[in-house]
Amino acid sequence: MIRPTDNSSFDPPISLTTPVLFLIFNRPETTQQVFSAIKKAKPPRLYVAADGPRSDYPNDAESCEIARSIATNVDWDCEVKTLFRETNLGCGLAVTSAIDWFFEQESEGIILEDDTKPSEQFFKFVNFGLRKYRDDKNIGSICGYNPLTPKPNTNDRIIISNYPSLWGWGTWKNVWEKYSLQPDFHYLHKVTTIYRHIKHLRYTMHIMSILGGVEKGEIDTWCAQFGFMFSEYKFKVVYPPINLINNIGFGDQGTHTKGWDNTNNPSNIRLDFMNLKESYDESFDISRFNIECPNIYNRFMKKCKKFIKNI
């Protein structure tokens, strides 16, 4: 069972200068937990975007309305803007159009979904990273989720990686403008581009299977396309030395987390932002992909067993 981080461990309110985009849908309970963390950070501008209820789910309309009410219950000095869809666009279009909307008005920002509960240090780290790397054209995003247990004596190291995580992250308008929901390249170009960038065959094939499903209209997502963009433009990603995000969306309602396990809860170790050093560790990407690939394999085997039963 996933245990959300105790909010009582938060420091006194921090001074956050970066705007936040909060992506929500139909989960009031997780929306409340993430919003409580945002509330402690007190961003000066909060953008709330919500996809519309699904017509074939009777409880969606009420759940969506409650989630929207929670996410806009602001009691600090903050400019709030909303993008509430009346009809359901689906995961891919709803999220990407919301991020488009966000960056039509901002040059950089933090993006959280309704199941990515941040620690206080998450806001500090992404706020710090967006400013530090603002003019570095090699960096594509600042991420808050680190799935690996920290190595001894590495809590002062910023990890430079080749592949992004979307469990709590930040980026810039000029990076997002390169994104495409439907990358228009043939198969060989895609697979070689991804593999040359991340150097992990199984994960490359996993991303390719998703992109193939997107192209055929069988999969509704936006994440794999984001990762492909990083390979296409050879972007690097900045990760914290410790985990700063707790994914609380595991369960039947999770869109992309069914069958996954999340055991690396946010660390209480305090980061010294004035003395963080950059470190490129190729083993970070390899270890991360190896953690995720067993889940990919297990899901593939479940599909095979289901197919065999139906023969």
C-alpha positions in Angstrom: 0.0 0.0 0.0 1.3 3.4 -0.9 1.6 5.8 2.0 1.5 9.5 1.1 4.2 11.7 2.6 3.2 13.4 5.8 2.6 17.1 5.1 3.7 17.9 8.6 7.3 17.4 7.5 7.1 20.5 5.2 9.2 23.5 6.2 7.6 26.9 6.6 6.1 28.3 3.4 8.6 28.9 0.7 8.8 31.8 -1.7 7.9 30.2 -5.1 8.2 32.5 -8.1 7.4 30.0 -10.8 3.9 29.5 -12.1 2.3 26.0 -11.7 0.0 24.1 -14.1 -2.2 21.6 -12.3 -3.7 18.9 -14.5 -6.8 17.3 -13.0 -9.6 15.1 -14.0 -12.0 13.0 -11.9 -10.1 12.0 -8.7 -11.0 14.3 -5.8 -9.0 12.5 -3.2 -5.7 12.6 -5.0 -6.5 16.1 -6.3 -6.9 17.3 -2.6 -3.5 15.8 -1.6 -1.6 17.4 -4.5 -3.4 20.7 -4.0 -2.5 20.8 -0.3 1.1 20.6 -1.3 0.7 23.3 -3.9 -1.1 25.4 -1.3 2.0 25.2 1.0 4.2 26.4 -1.8 1.9 29.3 -2.7 2.8 29.8 -6.4 2.0 33.4 -7.6 0.0 32.0 -10.6 -1.9 28.8 -10.7 -3.3 27.3 -13.9 -5.8 24.5 -13.5 -6.8 22.4 -16.5 -9.3 19.7 -16.5 -10.6 17.3 -19.2 -14.4 16.9 -19.4 -16.3 14.0 -18.0 -16.7 10.8 -20.1 -20.2 10.3 -21.3 -20.2 6.5 -20.6 -19.1 6.9 -17.0 -22.2 8.0 -14.9 -20.1 9.2 -11.9 -17.6 11.3 -13.9 -19.6 14.5 -14.0 -19.9 14.8 -10.2 -16.3 13.6 -9.6 -14.9 16.1 -12.1 -16.9 18.9 -10.6 -15.7 18.1 -7.1 -12.0 17.9 -8.3 -12.4 21.3 -10.0 -13.8 22.9 -6.8 -10.9 21.5 -4.8 -8.2 22.6 -7.2 -9.4 26.2 -7.3 -9.9 26.7 -3.6 -7.1 29.2 -3.3 -6.7 31.2 -0.1 -3.3 32.9 -0.8 -2.3 35.8 -3.0 -2.5 34.1 -6.4 -3.8 34.6 -9.9 -5.9 31.6 -10.9 -6.7 30.7 -14.5 -8.8 27.7 -15.6 -9.3 25.6 -18.7 -12.3 23.4 -17.9 -13.4 21.2 -20.8 -17.1 20.4 -21.2 -16.5 17.3 -23.2 -13.9 14.6 -22.8 -10.9 15.0 -25.1 -8.9 12.0 -23.9 -5.5 11.8 -22.2 -3.3 12.9 -25.1 -5.2 15.9 -26.5 -6.4 17.1 -23.1 -3.0 17.2 -21.5 -1.1 18.6 -24.5 -3.6 21.3 -25.3 -3.5 22.3 -21.6 0.3 22.6 -21.7 0.0 24.6 -25.0 -2.5 26.9 -23.2 -0.1 27.3 -20.2 2.9 28.2 -22.4 0.9 30.7 -24.5 1.0 32.8 -21.3 4.2 31.7 -19.5 7.9 31.3 -20.6 8.6 28.6 -18.0 6.7 26.6 -15.4 6.1 23.6 -13.2 3.6 20.9 -14.2 1.9 18.6 -11.8 -0.8 16.0 -12.4 -3.5 15.0 -9.9 -1.6 12.0 -8.7 2.0 13.4 -8.4 2.2 14.6 -4.8 5.3 16.8 -4.4 7.5 17.4 -1.3 8.3 21.0 -0.5 11.8 20.5 -1.8 10.3 19.6 -5.2 9.2 23.2 -5.7 12.6 24.5 -4.5 14.5 22.1 -6.8 12.5 22.8 -10.0 12.3 26.5 -9.3 16.1 26.4 -8.9 16.7 24.3 -12.0 14.5 26.4 -14.3 16.5 29.4 -13.5 19.9 27.8 -13.5 19.5 26.1 -16.9 17.2 28.7 -18.5 19.7 29.6 -21.2 21.2 26.1 -21.6 19.9 24.8 -24.9 21.0 21.2 -24.0 18.6 20.9 -21.1 15.0 20.0 -21.8 13.4 19.6 -18.4 13.8 19.6 -14.7 12.3 16.5 -13.1 11.4 15.8 -9.5 11.0 12.0 -9.5 14.1 9.9 -8.8 13.2 6.1 -8.7 16.7 5.1 -7.4 17.9 4.9 -3.9 20.7 7.5 -3.5 24.3 6.2 -3.5 26.4 7.1 -0.5 27.8 10.6 -0.4 25.9 11.7 -3.6 23.2 13.9 -2.0 25.0 17.0 -3.4 24.9 15.8 -7.0 22.5 16.9 -9.7 22.0 14.0 -12.1 22.1 14.7 -15.8 20.1 12.1 -17.7 19.0 11.4 -21.3 15.4 10.6 -20.7 12.6 12.6 -18.9 10.2 11.6 -16.2 6.7 13.3 -16.1 5.9 12.6 -12.5 6.4 16.3 -11.4 8.5 18.3 -13.8 9.2 21.8 -15.2 10.3 23.1 -18.6 10.4 26.2 -20.8 8.2 27.4 -23.6 10.9 27.1 -26.2 11.3 23.4 -25.4 7.6 22.6 -25.4 7.1 24.3 -28.8 9.1 21.4 -30.3 6.6 18.8 -29.1 4.4 16.9 -31.5 1.5 14.6 -30.5 1.9 12.8 -33.8 5.7 12.6 -34.6 5.9 12.4 -38.4 8.9 10.1 -39.0 9.2 6.6 -40.4 9.9 3.6 -38.2 13.6 3.2 -38.8 14.3 6.9 -38.0 12.3 6.7 -34.8 13.9 3.5 -33.5 17.5 4.6 -34.3 16.9 8.1 -32.9 15.6 6.7 -29.6 18.2 4.0 -29.2 21.2 6.2 -30.0 20.0 8.6 -27.3 19.1 6.3 -24.5 21.2 3.2 -25.4 18.7 0.7 -23.9 17.2 -1.7 -26.4 14.2 -3.0 -24.3 13.1 0.5 -23.4 13.6 1.6 -27.0 11.2 -1.1 -28.1 8.8 -0.2 -25.4 8.6 3.4 -26.5 8.3 2.3 -30.2 5.4 0.0 -29.3 3.6 3.0 -27.7 4.3 5.3 -30.7 3.0 2.6 -33.0 -0.2 2.3 -31.0 -0.6 6.1 -31.1 -0.1 6.1 -34.8 -2.8 3.4 -35.3 -5.2 5.2 -32.9 -5.0 2.3 -30.4 -3.3 4.2 -27.6 -4.3 7.6 -26.2 -1.2 9.1 -24.6 1.3 11.9 -24.9 4.2 10.7 -22.8 6.1 8.6 -25.3 6.0 11.4 -27.8 7.6 13.7 -25.2 10.4 11.2 -24.7 10.8 10.9 -28.4 11.2 14.7 -28.7 14.1 14.4 -26.2 15.8 11.9 -28.4 15.1 13.8 -31.6 16.7 17.0 -30.2 19.2 15.3 -27.9 17.9 17.0 -24.8 19.3 16.2 -21.4 17.2 16.1 -18.2 18.1 17.3 -14.7 17.2 15.0 -11.9 17.5 15.6 -8.1 19.9 13.4 -6.1 16.9 12.2 -4.0 13.3 11.5 -4.8 10.9 14.5 -4.4 7.7 13.0 -5.8 5.2 10.5 -4.5 2.9 9.0 -7.1 -0.4 8.4 -5.3 -2.3 7.4 -8.4 -1.7 3.7 -8.4 -4.9 1.7 -8.5 -7.9 1.1 -10.7 -8.4 4.8 -11.5 -4.8 5.3 -12.7 -4.6 5.8 -16.4 -1.1 4.6 -16.9 -0.1 3.1 -13.5 -2.2 0.0 -13.3 0.0 -2.9 -12.4 2.9 -0.7 -11.4 4.5 -0.5 -8.0 5.8 2.6 -6.3 8.0 2.1 -3.3 10.5 5.0 -3.5 8.7 7.6 -1.4 10.1 11.2 -1.2 13.2 11.5 0.9 13.5 13.8 4.0 17.1 14.6 3.3 17.5 18.4 2.8 19.3 19.6 -0.3 22.0 22.3 -0.1 21.1 24.2 -3.2 24.1 26.4 -3.1 26.5 23.5 -3.3 24.8 21.1 -5.8 27.2 19.7 -8.4 26.4 18.3 -11.8 27.1 14.6 -12.4 26.4 12.5 -15.5 26.0 8.9 -14.5 25.1 6.6 -17.4 24.2 3.9 -14.8 21.3 6.1 -13.7 19.4 5.7 -17.0 20.3 2.0 -17.2 19.1 1.3 -13.6 16.0 3.3 -14.1 15.0 1.5 -17.4 15.8 -1.9 -15.7 13.4 -1.0 -12.9 10.6 -0.1 -15.3 11.2 -2.9 -17.9 10.1 -5.8 -15.6 6.7 -4.0 -15.3 6.6 -3.6 -19.1 7.4 -7.4 -19.4 4.8 -8.4 -16.9 2.1 -6.3 -18.7 3.1 -7.9 -22.0 2.8 -11.4 -20.6 -0.6 -10.7 -19.2 -1.8 -9.6 -22.6 -0.3 -12.8 -24.2 -2.1 -15.0 -21.6 -5.4 -13.2 -22.2 -5.0 -13.6 -25.9 -4.2 -17.4 -25.6 -7.3 -17.9 -23.4 -9.5 -16.3 -26.1 -8.2 -18.5 -28.9 
